[in-house]
Amino acid sequence: MKTISYIPPKDKMLLRFRHIKGKPTKDLGRFKLWWDEEGYIYALDITPYREESIEFKKRRGWIELGGIWKGVKITEEDIKEARQELLKKIEEKWEKW
């Protein structure tokens, strides 16, 4: 039994690999997971689904930085600068050969 169900009034998406028994094994707020004794996930519930998918589409290609980098914004210009510096270093090493 493999099913994907979307329930519009609840804005809920439910992915099931097997029949769901009882309450979720892990409730993470918007995400609910069911797994068996061996650790295999057999169901996933995402509520609110559309809100989550819209947020995912907005952030596609973004990575939230943590640790000492938390809150640091890396712009497209920063990336281009770093690439140019890297190309210069590669050219210098290549010339030495």
C-alpha positions as CSV (number, residue, x, y, z in Angstrom):
1,M,0.0,0.0,0.0
2,K,1.8,3.1,-1.2
3,T,-0.4,6.2,-1.3
4,I,-0.1,10.0,-1.4
5,S,-3.2,11.9,-0.2
6,Y,-3.8,15.6,-0.2
7,I,-6.7,16.9,1.9
8,P,-7.4,20.5,0.9
9,P,-9.6,21.6,3.8
10,K,-6.9,20.6,6.2
11,D,-4.0,21.5,3.9
12,K,-2.5,18.2,4.7
13,M,-0.4,15.8,2.7
14,L,-0.1,12.2,3.8
15,L,2.4,9.7,2.3
16,R,1.8,6.1,3.4
17,F,3.9,3.0,2.6
18,R,1.9,0.8,5.0
19,H,-1.2,1.1,7.1
20,I,-1.0,3.6,9.9
21,K,-1.5,2.2,13.4
22,G,-2.2,4.6,16.3
23,K,-0.5,7.9,17.0
24,P,2.7,9.1,15.2
25,T,6.0,7.8,16.5
26,K,7.4,11.3,16.3
27,D,5.4,14.6,16.2
28,L,7.6,17.5,15.0
29,G,4.8,20.1,14.8
30,R,4.2,20.4,11.1
31,F,5.7,17.0,10.4
32,K,4.5,13.7,11.8
33,L,6.4,10.4,11.3
34,W,5.4,6.8,11.8
35,W,8.1,4.1,11.9
36,D,8.3,0.5,13.0
37,E,10.6,-1.3,15.5
38,E,13.3,-1.6,12.9
39,G,13.4,2.1,12.2
40,Y,11.7,2.0,8.7
41,I,9.5,5.0,8.1
42,Y,6.1,3.9,6.9
43,A,4.1,7.2,6.9
44,L,4.8,10.9,6.8
45,D,2.2,13.7,7.4
46,I,2.9,17.3,6.5
47,T,0.5,20.0,7.7
48,P,0.2,22.7,6.4
49,Y,1.5,21.3,3.1
50,R,1.0,24.2,0.7
51,E,2.5,26.6,3.1
52,E,5.6,24.4,3.5
53,S,5.9,23.7,-0.3
54,I,5.6,27.5,-1.1
55,E,8.3,28.2,1.5
56,F,10.5,25.4,0.1
57,K,10.2,26.9,-3.4
58,K,11.1,30.3,-2.1
59,R,14.3,29.0,-0.4
60,R,15.4,26.6,-3.1
61,G,19.1,27.0,-3.7
62,W,19.5,28.6,-0.2
63,I,21.4,27.1,2.6
64,E,21.0,28.5,6.2
65,L,24.4,28.9,7.7
66,G,25.1,28.0,11.3
67,G,27.8,28.3,13.9
68,I,30.1,31.3,13.4
69,W,28.4,31.9,10.0
70,K,24.8,32.2,11.4
71,G,23.1,35.2,10.0
72,V,25.8,36.0,7.4
73,K,24.4,36.8,3.9
74,I,26.4,35.7,0.9
75,T,25.5,37.6,-2.2
76,E,26.0,36.7,-5.9
77,E,28.8,39.3,-6.0
78,D,30.6,37.6,-3.1
79,I,30.4,34.3,-5.0
80,K,31.7,35.8,-8.3
81,E,34.6,37.4,-6.4
82,A,35.6,34.1,-4.7
83,R,35.5,32.3,-8.1
84,Q,37.8,34.9,-9.6
85,E,40.2,34.6,-6.7
86,L,40.2,30.8,-7.1
87,L,40.8,31.0,-10.8
88,K,43.8,33.3,-10.3
89,K,45.3,30.8,-7.7
90,I,44.7,27.9,-10.1
91,E,46.4,29.8,-13.0
92,E,49.4,30.6,-10.7
93,K,49.8,26.9,-9.8
94,W,49.4,25.9,-13.4
95,E,52.1,28.3,-14.6
96,K,54.5,26.8,-12.0
97,W,54.2,23.4,-13.6
